[in-house]
Structure formats: structure tokens, C-alpha cells
Amino acid sequence: MTEEKFDAIVIGAGMAGNAAAYTMASRGLKVLQLERGEYAGSKNVQGAIMYANMLEKIIPDFRDDAPLERHLIEQRFWMMDDTSHTGMQYRSDDFNETNPNRYTIIRAQFDKWFSRKVREAGTTLLCETTVTELAHDTEGKVIGVRTDRAGDVILADVVVLAEGVNGLLGTRAGLRQTPKPETVALAVKEMHFLAEEVIDQRFGLKANEGCVIEAAGTISRNMAGLAFLYTNKESISIGIGCLVSEFAATMESPYDLLENFKNHPSVRPLIAGSEVKEYAAHLIPEGGYKAIPQLFGNGWVVVGDAAQLNNAVHREGSNLAMTSGRIAGEAIVQIKNRGKPMIKENLALYKSMLEKSFVIKDLRKYKDMPALLHTNSRNFFTTYPKLLSQAAQNFMRVDSTPKIEKERATTAAFIKARSRWGLVSDAVRFAFAWR
């Protein structure tokens, strides 16, 4: 192995790493992929949403054998206080299409499948291998890697860093800064197993149809956070995440937050009688466009979570990871086919292609949203959910109290919680950030 030279080395076998490796290997490049886990997906037990369009661009016929759980026909959004939720939902039979748009997946199973496809395309995969450092030539160009296995430097024209948001290799090499606690969220998740027919009944689904619930409010205890519930075939993925900086400041327990969410009156009936078999924690990049590090350099590119490519506003991560990996692979293939060296000036093609895609366009569009939500977390995640609940209760509870008095009580509650100008200010800032 040490005497070989590869066209590319990919560090990591998650969504981004697999997409990059497959793209390059399927176009004839000699690719080595290094994964520190026992196998691809061994460190990832969570359920997730997979966006079909992004995978179709890599493996068009993935539906033939990919381990897909349910295709999603319904999305629910809940704003929660301690005893209720105010929500909206969208459900459409249009999503029962021949080639559905979104699926729930179990990452451990899906990553193993994706890895098999990568190896079938010609990639050499080494698992249980930790990259200890990048190797450089005398001019500072990355020319390969060193690992915890015995041997010399493994040489390559270019190294693709797909090591995840908390990967240490890029930060140790000075290619990017260690993510700040206010730009990373910690999500805790559980898998609750139920019979398929029970899930269908509780969520009003038919075979293979799925539903997603995403919730915010007092469940995050004044912190900027989001809870979620995904239906799989015979299990429910449930979890909650908040910024690492806010966990540190409040000393709240992530596990306690999850237990609180599971026991909420709106959630408890949905998972009643389930068997919990898996629990995991996962770091998620939340900094948005302003947190994106340098994406390329002399002999290297960075993709996926390691590049902070996550759209927190739309809860999209895997599709950005796959797309960035694919685009990095395509850029490297183009440079290789032109006979050009993998130096910084040429690898700038990756960033140029990425900026033309939806990835950077979407992140740039919502560049101010993370700061707005995090700065005003008490308003968005505590005050407003309570006010919505109180207003709805006043509207629906019919008794001998005149309607005008209820309307005045609702208005007074808004004024007491925050001045009208404050509410308007938040709404205006939210609208402009959304634009």
C-alpha cells in the first residue's frame, strides 16, 4: 500500500465522503477511502431524511436496492409549550409518486449500502484506520496522509477531507479553525421500535408512507433548539438538539431534554408501548454561510459537515453533504482529465462549481437566520410558543366570558411579555432574514 500512489484519498465514509469517492472512482480515478470506524456507518445509528434528487445525481437507480424506510407524504410543524402544541401540517397524495422525493433512512444501514456501491465502483476502502496527519512536500502542498497503521506516507494527488464537523485532522493541519460552540449543535436521538401496522394507525399512514414532525418551543428550555420525530418502517426516530454553547451555559442535560420531549402530552401517545434499542449523540454544524471555512488549498478540499455545509433553517444536511462530495469529485476529475496539477489555483474549480449549486445559494440566502434565532432564542422558543397557546386556548374555550374580554386578555398577554414594537421588530427581522 505504501508504495502505491492514488489519484485521490478520501477521509471519511459518511454521506459526503461516499459521494466524493463514488464520483471519482466511477469515472476511472484510483481512489483510496479511509474510515476510522469498524465499517461505514458503524458510528452512526440515527434515523435521518434522505433527499432523492441529490442521490439520483450520483446513483440514478438507487431505489433498486437501497435500504429505504418510508417515503414521506406528510410534514408537521409544531410550536410547543409545556402542555400543548400549535401546529401546521402539509400532506399530499402527490408524494405517493413513482419516484418519491424524500425518504426516511437508518444511517447505519444506508451508509453500509452506499459504501458497498463505492467499493463496486472501484474504490479501495480501509476501515479501522485513523489518519493521524497530512503529509506535505517541501513547498507545503498536501501530497498524502499518514495513518495509525505501520508504514510510510500514503501518496495521492489530492486529499478530500470528509471527516465530519468535529474532525481533528483539518484543524490540526491548520486548514480550518476548530468549530465554535455557538456554531455547533448537539443532538441526542433514540430509536423506538413498534410494529409497522401500529405506526401506520397512529400517524394515519398506509404501507411505506411516512410522516415527519419537527417541533420547537419550551421543550428546549429557553435554548435555541429543535426536536424531531421520523417514522421508519418498524421504528420511530426521535430526538432533540441545541447549541453546544447553550448546553454549556445552562448546564442542561441533553438526555433530560429528550426525556421531557418524549413525555410531552402531544408526543407520549405516539411512542407508547415502544421498545428503545438505540441511543446516540451527534454533532451538527449550525453556523450557516458565515461559518464556512476555506474549502480548498494546495492538494486538498473539504466537503460536507467538515465544511459547515448544513442548512439549519430548512433542516437539511445529508443532501448538502452528498452534493458537495459529488461536486468535489467532479471538479477533481475535470482537473485530472485536463492534465493539471492539484494545486490551489486549479482546485478553486470546486468552490466555483459549489457556488453555482443550490448549496451555497441557499446558505447565502439565509446567512442571517442562525444569528437571529440564537440571539432571540428566549422569544422564539419560549415566549412566542406560550403566547400562541394562550391565544388559541382563549379562542377555543367557550364559557360565559365575553369574547371582547378574551381578546383583551390575549392582547394584554402579548404586551406584558414584550412590547408591541419588540414583537414587530422580531417579525420584521425574521422576514428580512428569511428573504
C-alpha positions in Angstrom: 0.0 0.0 0.0 2.7 2.5 0.9 4.4 2.1 -2.5 1.2 3.0 -4.3 0.1 6.4 -5.3 -3.6 7.3 -5.6 -5.3 9.9 -7.6 -7.3 10.8 -4.5 -7.6 9.9 -0.9 -11.0 10.4 0.8 -11.0 10.7 4.6 -14.4 9.5 5.9 -17.1 7.2 4.7 -20.2 9.3 5.5 -22.6 10.9 3.0 -20.0 13.4 1.7 -17.1 11.0 1.6 -19.0 8.3 -0.1 -20.4 10.7 -2.7 -16.9 12.0 -3.5 -15.3 8.6 -3.6 -18.0 7.1 -5.8 -18.0 10.1 -8.2 -14.2 9.8 -8.7 -13.9 6.0 -8.8 -16.8 5.6 -11.2 -15.0 8.0 -13.6 -11.8 6.0 -13.6 -9.8 7.6 -10.9 -7.7 5.5 -8.5 -9.3 6.3 -5.1 -8.4 5.2 -1.5 -11.0 5.8 1.2 -10.0 5.7 4.9 -12.6 5.3 7.7 -11.8 5.1 11.4 -14.9 3.1 12.2 -15.3 -0.7 12.0 -17.3 -0.2 8.9 -19.0 2.6 7.1 -21.9 3.7 9.3 -20.7 1.9 12.4 -20.6 5.2 14.4 -24.0 6.4 13.1 -27.2 4.9 14.4 -29.6 7.7 13.9 -32.5 7.9 11.6 -32.5 10.6 9.0 -34.2 12.1 6.0 -32.7 11.4 2.6 -33.4 13.6 -0.4 -33.8 11.6 -3.6 -32.8 14.2 -6.1 -29.3 14.6 -4.7 -28.6 10.8 -4.6 -30.1 10.4 -8.1 -27.4 12.6 -9.5 -24.8 10.1 -8.1 -26.5 6.7 -8.4 -29.6 7.2 -10.6 -31.0 3.7 -9.9 -30.5 3.7 -6.1 -34.1 2.8 -5.5 -33.5 -0.7 -6.9 -31.6 -1.9 -3.8 -31.0 1.0 -1.3 -32.3 0.3 2.3 -35.1 2.9 2.3 -37.6 3.1 5.1 -40.6 5.2 4.2 -41.3 7.9 1.6 -42.6 11.0 3.2 -46.1 12.2 2.4 -46.7 14.5 5.4 -44.7 17.2 7.3 -45.9 18.6 10.6 -44.5 21.7 12.3 -45.3 22.2 16.0 -44.8 25.2 18.3 -44.9 23.7 21.8 -45.5 24.9 25.3 -45.4 22.5 28.3 -48.9 21.0 27.7 -49.9 21.8 24.2 -48.8 22.4 20.6 -49.9 24.8 18.0 -49.1 23.4 14.6 -49.5 23.3 10.9 -49.1 20.4 8.5 -48.9 19.6 4.9 -49.9 16.3 3.5 -50.3 15.4 -0.2 -51.0 12.3 -2.2 -48.7 13.8 -4.8 -45.8 12.5 -2.8 -47.1 8.9 -3.5 -45.4 9.3 -6.8 -43.5 6.7 -8.8 -40.1 8.1 -7.7 -40.7 9.8 -4.3 -38.9 12.9 -3.3 -37.9 12.2 0.3 -37.3 9.1 2.3 -36.6 8.2 5.9 -33.5 6.1 6.3 -31.5 4.5 9.1 -28.0 5.7 8.6 -26.1 2.7 9.8 -27.9 0.5 7.2 -27.8 3.2 4.4 -24.1 4.1 4.9 -23.2 0.4 4.6 -25.2 0.2 1.3 -23.6 3.4 0.0 -20.1 2.1 0.9 -20.8 -1.1 -1.0 -21.7 0.9 -4.1 -18.5 2.9 -3.6 -16.4 -0.2 -3.5 -18.2 -1.7 -6.5 -17.2 1.5 -8.4 -13.5 0.7 -7.8 -12.6 2.5 -4.5 -10.2 0.8 -2.1 -11.7 1.1 1.4 -9.7 0.7 4.6 -11.7 0.7 7.8 -10.5 0.9 11.4 -7.9 3.3 10.1 -7.3 6.8 11.6 -5.5 9.4 9.6 -3.0 11.0 12.0 -1.7 13.8 9.8 -1.5 15.2 6.3 1.8 14.8 4.5 3.3 17.8 2.7 6.1 18.4 0.2 8.8 21.0 0.7 6.6 23.7 -0.8 3.7 22.9 1.6 1.4 21.1 -0.8 -0.5 18.2 0.6 0.8 15.0 -1.1 -0.8 12.3 1.1 -1.5 11.1 4.6 0.0 9.2 7.5 -2.2 6.8 9.4 -2.1 4.8 12.7 -1.2 1.8 10.7 2.5 1.0 10.3 4.1 2.2 7.1 5.2 5.3 5.2 3.2 8.1 3.8 0.3 7.1 1.5 0.7 9.3 -1.5 -2.1 11.0 -3.5 -2.5 13.9 -5.9 -5.3 15.3 -3.7 -6.9 14.6 -0.3 -10.7 15.1 0.3 -11.5 15.8 3.9 -14.9 14.4 4.7 -14.2 13.8 8.4 -17.3 15.4 9.9 -17.9 18.6 11.9 -15.6 17.6 14.8 -12.8 16.1 12.6 -9.5 16.9 14.1 -7.3 16.4 11.1 -8.1 19.6 9.3 -7.9 21.7 12.4 -4.6 20.2 13.5 -3.2 20.8 10.0 -4.3 24.5 10.2 -6.6 24.2 7.2 -9.7 25.3 9.3 -10.4 26.5 12.8 -12.0 24.4 15.4 -15.8 24.9 15.2 -17.0 27.4 17.8 -19.6 26.1 20.4 -22.1 28.6 19.1 -21.9 27.2 15.6 -22.4 23.5 16.5 -25.5 21.8 17.9 -25.5 18.5 19.9 -28.5 16.3 19.0 -29.5 13.2 21.0 -31.6 10.6 19.4 -33.3 7.3 20.2 -34.8 4.5 18.1 -38.2 3.4 19.3 -39.4 0.1 17.8 -43.1 -0.5 17.1 -45.0 -2.8 14.7 -45.4 -1.4 11.3 -49.2 -1.5 11.5 -49.2 0.4 14.8 -47.1 3.2 13.2 -49.5 3.3 10.3 -52.5 3.6 12.5 -51.1 6.3 14.8 -50.0 8.5 12.0 -52.8 7.8 9.5 -50.4 6.1 7.0 -50.5 3.3 4.5 -47.7 0.9 3.7 -44.4 2.6 3.1 -45.9 6.1 3.7 -44.1 8.3 6.2 -44.6 11.4 8.4 -42.1 13.8 9.9 -42.8 16.0 12.9 -40.4 18.9 13.7 -41.0 20.9 16.9 -39.7 23.9 18.7 -40.7 25.8 21.9 -40.4 25.4 25.6 -39.1 21.8 25.2 -35.7 23.3 24.7 -35.8 25.3 27.9 -35.0 28.8 26.6 -32.3 27.5 24.3 -32.2 27.6 20.5 -33.2 24.0 19.6 -35.3 21.7 17.6 -37.0 18.4 18.3 -38.0 15.8 15.7 -39.8 12.6 15.1 -39.4 10.5 11.9 -41.4 7.4 11.1 -39.4 4.4 9.8 -40.9 1.0 8.8 -40.9 -0.6 12.2 -39.4 2.2 14.3 -39.6 5.9 15.2 -36.5 8.1 15.3 -37.0 10.7 18.0 -34.5 13.3 19.2 -33.7 16.9 20.1 -30.8 19.2 19.6 -29.5 22.5 20.9 -26.4 24.6 20.5 -23.3 23.3 22.4 -22.7 26.8 23.7 -26.1 26.9 25.3 -25.7 23.5 26.8 -22.5 24.7 28.4 -24.1 28.0 29.6 -27.2 26.4 31.1 -25.7 23.0 32.2 -28.9 21.4 30.9 -28.7 17.7 30.2 -29.4 16.7 26.6 -30.8 13.4 27.9 -33.2 15.3 30.2 -34.4 17.4 27.3 -35.1 14.2 25.3 -37.0 12.6 28.2 -39.1 15.8 28.6 -39.9 15.8 24.9 -40.9 12.1 24.9 -43.2 12.6 27.9 -44.9 15.7 26.4 -48.7 15.1 26.1 -48.6 15.5 22.4 -45.7 13.0 21.9 -46.2 10.4 24.5 -49.2 8.7 22.8 -47.2 8.4 19.5 -44.4 6.3 21.1 -46.5 4.5 23.8 -45.5 0.8 24.1 -42.4 1.1 22.0 -39.1 -0.6 22.7 -36.0 1.6 22.9 -33.0 -0.2 21.4 -30.6 2.5 20.4 -29.4 5.9 21.8 -26.8 8.2 20.2 -25.5 11.7 20.2 -24.4 13.6 17.1 -22.8 17.0 16.4 -24.4 19.1 13.7 -22.9 22.2 12.1 -25.3 25.2 12.7 -23.2 28.2 11.8 -24.5 28.6 8.3 -22.9 30.6 5.5 -20.7 32.7 7.8 -19.1 29.7 9.4 -18.0 28.1 6.1 -14.1 27.7 6.3 -11.7 27.7 3.4 -12.9 25.0 1.1 -9.7 24.2 -0.9 -6.0 24.6 -0.9 -2.8 23.1 -2.3 -3.7 19.4 -2.6 -6.8 19.3 -0.5 -10.6 20.1 -0.5 -13.1 19.9 2.4 -16.7 18.7 2.0 -19.9 18.0 4.0 -20.1 18.7 7.7 -16.4 19.4 7.9 -17.1 22.4 5.7 -20.1 23.5 7.8 -22.4 22.8 4.9 -25.7 22.4 6.7 -28.9 24.4 6.2 -30.2 24.7 9.7 -33.2 26.8 8.6 -34.5 24.0 6.4 -33.1 21.2 8.5 -31.0 19.9 5.5 -27.7 18.2 6.0 -27.3 15.0 4.1 -28.3 16.5 0.7 -25.7 19.2 1.1 -23.1 16.7 2.1 -23.8 14.4 -0.9 -23.9 17.4 -3.3 -20.6 18.9 -2.0 -18.9 15.5 -2.2 -20.2 14.9 -5.7 -19.1 18.4 -6.9 -15.7 18.0 -5.3 -15.3 14.7 -7.1 -16.4 16.1 -10.4 -14.0 19.1 -10.1 -11.1 16.7 -9.3 -12.0 14.6 -12.3 -12.1 17.6 -14.6 -8.7 18.8 -13.3 -7.2 15.3 -13.7 -8.6 14.9 -17.3 -7.0 18.3 -18.2 -3.7 17.0 -17.0 -3.4 19.8 -14.5 -1.8 19.6 -11.0 -4.0 19.5 -7.9 -2.8 22.9 -6.7 -4.8 25.7 -5.0 -5.4 27.6 -8.2 -6.9 24.6 -10.0 -8.9 23.3 -7.0 -10.6 26.6 -6.9 -12.8 25.0 -9.5 -14.5 23.1 -6.7 -15.6 26.3 -4.9 -16.7 27.8 -8.2 -18.9 24.8 -9.0 -20.3 24.7 -5.5 -21.3 28.4 -5.6 -23.3 27.7 -8.7 -25.2 25.0 -7.0 -28.1 25.3 -4.6 -25.8 24.6 -1.6 -24.1 28.0 -1.4 -27.0 29.9 -2.9 -29.3 28.6 -0.1 -26.8 29.1 2.7 -26.0 32.7 1.5 -29.8 33.5 1.2 -30.3 32.6 4.9 -26.9 33.8 6.2 -28.5 36.0 8.9 -31.1 33.4 10.2 -28.8 31.5 12.6 -27.7 34.6 14.4 -31.3 35.9 14.7 -32.7 32.7 16.1 -29.8 32.3 18.5 -29.8 35.9 19.7 -33.5 35.9 20.4 -33.8 32.3 21.5 -35.9 33.1 24.6 -38.5 34.9 22.4 -38.7 32.3 19.6 -38.5 29.2 21.8 -40.3 30.2 25.0 -42.3 33.5 24.8 -44.0 33.1 21.4 -45.0 29.5 21.8 -46.7 30.3 25.1 -48.5 33.3 23.6 -49.7 31.2 20.7 -51.0 28.5 23.0 -52.8 31.1 25.2 -54.3 32.8 22.2 -55.6 29.5 20.8 -57.0 28.5 24.1 -58.8 31.8 24.5 -60.3 31.3 21.1 -61.4 27.7 21.5 -62.5 27.7 25.2 -66.2 28.7 25.2 -67.7 29.8 28.6 -69.6 32.8 29.9 -66.7 35.2 29.4 -67.5 37.7 26.7 -65.3 37.4 23.6 -64.1 41.0 23.9 -62.7 40.3 27.3 -60.8 37.3 26.0 -59.4 39.3 23.1 -58.3 42.0 25.6 -56.7 39.3 27.7 -54.8 37.9 24.7 -53.6 41.4 23.7 -52.5 42.2 27.3 -50.5 38.9 27.4 -48.6 39.9 24.3 -47.9 43.4 25.7 -46.8 42.0 29.0 -44.4 39.5 27.5 -42.8 42.0 25.2 -43.7 45.4 23.8 -45.6 45.6 20.6 -42.6 47.2 18.9 -40.4 44.3 20.1 -42.8 41.7 18.5 -42.9 43.7 15.3 -39.2 44.1 15.3 -38.7 40.4 15.6 -41.2 39.7 12.9 -39.6 42.2 10.5 -36.1 40.9 11.2 -37.2 37.4 10.7 -38.9 38.2 7.4 -35.9 40.0 6.1 -33.5 37.3 7.1 -35.9 34.7 5.5 -35.7 36.7 2.3 
